Structure formats: structure tokens, C-alpha cells
Amino acid sequence: MDNKTQLYVKSRAQRPYLVYEPDSDAEYSQVIKYDVSDIEPQVALPHSPANTKPVGQVKNIEINQAVIGSCTNGRLEDLRIAAQILKGRKVHPGVRCIILPGSQQVYLDALV
């Protein structure tokens, strides 16, 4: 378990828990590595997060609704990034901007 995951679990665990690690000599049937350095940023189009396209392919589209958060980017860290981007700016009057924390806990943490 990586450090970020450990911190997440530790901050939310309400009872003792065990972390299971592989043996030092563990052998795996398959190791898959992905090089994502060449993947262009993606944008989700209506009506599903699965309906994505590379940003470069999405041109001349009027945006009338923007969703920040939900199941795909609703972590507190994501909401903070969005807040930094929006700070000092206004959403266009013709755009409905919806912010959806990924969980009730993220919502409560964001209020502080």
C-alpha cells in the first residue's frame, strides 16, 4: 500500500485494521506496466464520464453546463484545485456549474 493510501485509511479507520503486504520473494503471474506520458488530457462529454475524447478533438462546442466532482473527480484535493482555478473568477451566466463532492465526508471536509 502506498503512503497516500495509508494516510487515507488511517485518517478514516474507526477500528483497528491490518495491512497485508506481499512476501519479499513473491512471484507474480503477470506484471502490466502502462506508459501514460503520451496520453492527451481527456474531457468527458454528455451523458456519461465514459464518453470521453481527447481535448484536442473537442472544438467549437458551446458549454452550457460544467460538472466538477462526482464519481470521477470528487476528492477534496480535486475540489481544492477547482477552487484555486475559479478563485477571483465568475462562471458565465449562461453556464450551469455543478459541484459534487465524491462523498458526504468530502463535503463535510470541504466546509472547513
N, C-alpha and C positions, 0 to 999 in steps of 0.2 A: 504494500500500500504506500503510495507516495505521501509526502509530507502534507500537501494541501488537503488530501482526503482525510488523513489522520486528524488534522486540525478541525475539519468539518465535523467528523464523527465525534471527536472529543467534546466539542462545544455543544453538541445536541444530545449526546447519550444521557439517558436518565437512569441507567443501571450499568453495572459492570459488564464489560464485553471482552472478547478475545480477538486478537488479530492473528490470522493464520498466514504464515509465510511458507514459501516452498523450501525444501531442503536445499542446502548449498550445492549438492550434486544432482539436483533434479534434472531430468531429461524431458524434453517436450516432443510430442509427435510432429509438431509443425510450429514454425515461427513466421509470422507475417509482418512485414515492415512496409509502411507506406511513406512515400516522399510527397508531402503536400505543398512543398515550396513553390511549385508552378501552378497551383490551383488559383484561378482568379476569384476575387471576392464574389459571393453569391447574394442574390436578392430573392426573397420569397414573393411570389405573385398570388393573387386570389385563386383559389379559395382555400389553400392548404399550404402549410410550411413545406410540404413535399414538392410543391410546384415552384421549383427554383430555376433560375437562369443566371449565367454569369452577368455581372453588372454591365460589362461592355456590350451585351446583346440587348439591353433594355434601354431604348432611346425613345424620346418624344412621347412619353406616356404621362398623362396628367395624373397627378397623385391627389386623391380626394380623401384618403384615409391612410393613417400610419399606425401600426401596432408595435409597441415596444414592450417586450417581455413575453409573457405566456409560457408555453412549454419549451420554447426554443432558446430564449434569452431572458429569462425572468429571475436570474440570480441577483442578489444585492449588488454584486460587482458590476453587472450589466446595467442596472438601474443607475448606479453612480456614474458610469461612463456616459449614459444618455443625459443625465442631469448636467454633466460638465459641457456636453455639446450644446444643450439647449440654454444654458445659463446666459442671461442677457439678451436672449432672442425671443421671438414670438412665433407661434405656429400660425401659418397663413389662415385667414378667416374661412377660406373655402376647404380647409383640411380638418378632418376629424382625427385627433390624436388620442389614442387609447393606450394607457399604460397598465399592464397586467403583471403584477408580481407572480413569480412561479409558485408561491405557496403563501399560506397565511403567515408563517414565520418570517418570510422575506418581507411581506407587507408590514408587519409589526416592527421589524428591524429598520425598515426604511423610514418609519415615522420618527425615529430617534435622531 
